[in-house]
Amino acid sequence: MHGFTDDHEQFRHSLRSFVEREVTPYALQWEHEGQVPRELFQKLGALGFLGVRLSPDYGGAGLDFRYTTVLVQELMQCGSVGVPVAVMAHVEFCTKTIELAGSDELKNAYLRPAIAGDIIGALGVTEPGAGSDVASIRTKAVRDGDDYVINGAKTFITNGTISDFVTTAVRTGGPGHSGISLIVVPADTPGLTRKRLKKIGTHSSDTAELFFDDCRVPARNLLGPENNGFKAIMQGFEGERLVLSIIACAQMRLMWNTARQHGHDRKAFNQSLLDFQVWRHRLADAITSIEAAEALMYRGIDLYVRGEPCNAEISMSKLFCTETAVSVARECAQIHGGMSHMEECLMARLYRDCLAFTIGAGTSEVLREIIAGASGLSPERKRS
Ligand SMILES: Cc1cc2nc3c(=O)[nH]c(=O)nc-3n(C[C@H](O)[C@H](O)[C@H](O)COP(=O)(O)OP(=O)(O)OC[C@H]3O[C@@H](n4cnc5c(N)ncnc54)[C@H](O)[C@@H]3O)c2cc1C
C-alpha cells in the first residue's frame, strides 16, 4: 500500500522495536531536559537509520524517500514530536543539503560522521529580521584570504545548541536571492555563541538563537559556488515540507486513536462519551480529514520519489496536513475535557506541539502563495 514494499515494511519492523526500546521510555524525560541526547543519534547511526537516503559513497544506504517516511512515522510513535523533529533537522534539513550542494571534500568530512551519528547537524537559515523572506537574510560572510569571516545572527534553529556543525545561509553578494551562499560552520568556531529558546511545545527538540561575531570559517566549507545557496535552500524545502506533512499525519493518527479510546472509556451521564452521537460524528469528521490529508501526503511522496516536478503538490500536502492537524487536535482535545490541558496527558502535549508546523519550513501563507502561483492565480499570470 502507498508504494511500500516488503523491504520498507521490514525496515518499519526493526525501527518499531528500536523506538519501543530506546525512545518511548525516555521521551518524557527528554521533554523535561529540552533536548534529545547525543546517544540517540549514535544508536540510530549504528543501526544505519540516519543515512537511509544519503549516498552510499559517504556511508549512506541510497534508498528512496519512502524509507525516510517510515523513519518519521515510527519515530512519531514515541508521542514526543520533538524527537522526529531533532532527527530530521540533522539528517534531512542539514545533512541532505550538504549532499545536494557540497564538494566531495565536504561530504567526506561531514556526511560520514553525520550518518554514523558521531556529529549532529543543524540548518541555520532564519534570522531575527528574515523568516519567510529568505532572500532578505543579512548575516554576512566576507572573504578574507582562505577564510570567510561571518557576522550576524540566526534564530529558531532546531538542534541549535546540541549541534556540532550548522549549515548556515549567509550573504556573500549583493541584495536579494542571488547574493546568498551556504557554508558549514563548525559549532566550536570562536565567535559563535548559542542561546536556547524557551518554547511552548516540541520540548524534546532544542531550538536556539545563534550569534556570529567575526567567526572565521575555511572557504572550503562553502557549499557549491559562491552566491548559489538560495537554490539549494529551495530544493531542500521539498523534503522538509514532506517531512512535516508526515509528522502531522502521524500525529493526527495518534491523537485520533487517543480520542477514540478516551471516548470509549470515559463515562458521563451513565454512558460512554461515544454513546453520544455528537462525539461519534465529530470523530468521524476527524478521521475523514485525516484520510484526506494522508492521500495528499502520499501523492506528494509518490511524485517526489519518482523525481517528477511536485513543488505545488508538496506545498498543498504541507498546507493541508499541518492545518488539518490543528483542527483535528482541537476536536481530539475537546473530548478529553480538562485532561486536554494537563502536561501529563499525551493528547495535551500533542495538541500544543502541532502549532509549530503551520510555521516551520514555510508558513501556510507562503505555501498558499506557491499554490496560487502554480494555479495561475498570481497577478503576473493574470496580466500575461
Ligand atoms: C519550532 C520551530 C523550529 C524551527 N526550526 C528552524 C530551523 O531549524 N532552521 C531555520 O532556519 N528555521 C527554523 N524555524 C524558523 C521557521 O522556518 C520560520 O519561523 C518561518 O519561516 C517563518 O518565519 P518568521 O517566524 O520570521 O515569520 P515571518 O516571516 O515574519 O511571518 C510572520 C507572518 O507573516 C506571514 N507572511 C510572511 N510573508 C507573507 C506573504 N508573502 N504573504 C502573506 N503572509 C505572509 C507569515 O505567514 C506569518 O503568518 C523554526 C521555527 C519553529 C517555530
PDBQT file of the ligand as one rigid body, heavy atoms in Angstrom, charges set to zero:
ROOT
HETATM    1  C1  LIG A 401       9.817  25.050  16.254  1.00  0.00    +0.000 C 
HETATM    2  C2  LIG A 401      10.493  25.742  15.108  1.00  0.00    +0.000 A 
HETATM    3  C3  LIG A 401      11.636  25.209  14.563  1.00  0.00    +0.000 A 
HETATM    4  C4  LIG A 401      12.301  25.884  13.524  1.00  0.00    +0.000 A 
HETATM    5  N1  LIG A 401      13.462  25.348  13.029  1.00  0.00    +0.000 NA
HETATM    6  C5  LIG A 401      14.176  26.051  12.107  1.00  0.00    +0.000 A 
HETATM    7  C6  LIG A 401      15.448  25.587  11.654  1.00  0.00    +0.000 A 
HETATM    8  O1  LIG A 401      15.912  24.507  12.052  1.00  0.00    +0.000 OA
HETATM    9  N2  LIG A 401      16.146  26.349  10.786  1.00  0.00    +0.000 N 
HETATM   10  C7  LIG A 401      15.667  27.536  10.307  1.00  0.00    +0.000 A 
HETATM   11  O2  LIG A 401      16.364  28.172   9.513  1.00  0.00    +0.000 OA
HETATM   12  N3  LIG A 401      14.462  27.999  10.707  1.00  0.00    +0.000 NA
HETATM   13  C8  LIG A 401      13.708  27.294  11.594  1.00  0.00    +0.000 A 
HETATM   14  N4  LIG A 401      12.480  27.755  12.019  1.00  0.00    +0.000 N 
HETATM   15  C9  LIG A 401      12.022  29.049  11.538  1.00  0.00    +0.000 C 
HETATM   16  C10 LIG A 401      10.870  28.984  10.550  1.00  0.00    +0.000 C 
HETATM   17  O3  LIG A 401      11.290  28.463   9.312  1.00  0.00    +0.000 OA
HETATM   18  C11 LIG A 401      10.309  30.413  10.445  1.00  0.00    +0.000 C 
HETATM   19  O4  LIG A 401       9.706  30.718  11.696  1.00  0.00    +0.000 OA
HETATM   20  C12 LIG A 401       9.328  30.575   9.318  1.00  0.00    +0.000 C 
HETATM   21  O5  LIG A 401       9.977  30.518   8.080  1.00  0.00    +0.000 OA
HETATM   22  C13 LIG A 401       8.563  31.915   9.416  1.00  0.00    +0.000 C 
HETATM   23  O6  LIG A 401       9.433  32.970   9.572  1.00  0.00    +0.000 OA
HETATM   24  P1  LIG A 401       9.172  34.073  10.747  1.00  0.00    +0.000 P 
HETATM   25  O7  LIG A 401       8.990  33.341  12.013  1.00  0.00    +0.000 OA
HETATM   26  O8  LIG A 401      10.256  35.071  10.666  1.00  0.00    +0.000 OA
HETATM   27  O9  LIG A 401       7.788  34.716  10.384  1.00  0.00    +0.000 OA
HETATM   28  P2  LIG A 401       7.533  35.906   9.290  1.00  0.00    +0.000 P 
HETATM   29  O10 LIG A 401       8.201  35.558   8.010  1.00  0.00    +0.000 OA
HETATM   30  O11 LIG A 401       7.858  37.219   9.919  1.00  0.00    +0.000 OA
HETATM   31  O12 LIG A 401       5.973  35.776   9.123  1.00  0.00    +0.000 OA
HETATM   32  C14 LIG A 401       5.049  36.312  10.060  1.00  0.00    +0.000 C 
HETATM   33  C15 LIG A 401       3.641  36.120   9.484  1.00  0.00    +0.000 C 
HETATM   34  O13 LIG A 401       3.562  36.833   8.257  1.00  0.00    +0.000 OA
HETATM   35  C16 LIG A 401       3.122  35.977   7.231  1.00  0.00    +0.000 C 
HETATM   36  N5  LIG A 401       3.707  36.306   5.939  1.00  0.00    +0.000 N 
HETATM   37  C17 LIG A 401       5.017  36.409   5.622  1.00  0.00    +0.000 A 
HETATM   38  N6  LIG A 401       5.157  36.634   4.299  1.00  0.00    +0.000 NA
HETATM   39  C18 LIG A 401       3.909  36.663   3.786  1.00  0.00    +0.000 A 
HETATM   40  C19 LIG A 401       3.370  36.852   2.468  1.00  0.00    +0.000 A 
HETATM   41  N7  LIG A 401       4.174  36.992   1.411  1.00  0.00    +0.000 N 
HETATM   42  N8  LIG A 401       2.030  36.834   2.326  1.00  0.00    +0.000 NA
HETATM   43  C20 LIG A 401       1.202  36.669   3.384  1.00  0.00    +0.000 A 
HETATM   44  N9  LIG A 401       1.656  36.477   4.638  1.00  0.00    +0.000 NA
HETATM   45  C21 LIG A 401       2.980  36.473   4.835  1.00  0.00    +0.000 A 
HETATM   46  C22 LIG A 401       3.582  34.596   7.666  1.00  0.00    +0.000 C 
HETATM   47  O14 LIG A 401       2.851  33.576   7.011  1.00  0.00    +0.000 OA
HETATM   48  C23 LIG A 401       3.338  34.653   9.154  1.00  0.00    +0.000 C 
HETATM   49  O15 LIG A 401       1.992  34.372   9.409  1.00  0.00    +0.000 OA
HETATM   50  C24 LIG A 401      11.781  27.093  13.019  1.00  0.00    +0.000 A 
HETATM   51  C25 LIG A 401      10.593  27.610  13.538  1.00  0.00    +0.000 A 
HETATM   52  C26 LIG A 401       9.948  26.957  14.580  1.00  0.00    +0.000 A 
HETATM   53  C27 LIG A 401       8.679  27.533  15.137  1.00  0.00    +0.000 C 
ENDROOT
TORSDOF 0
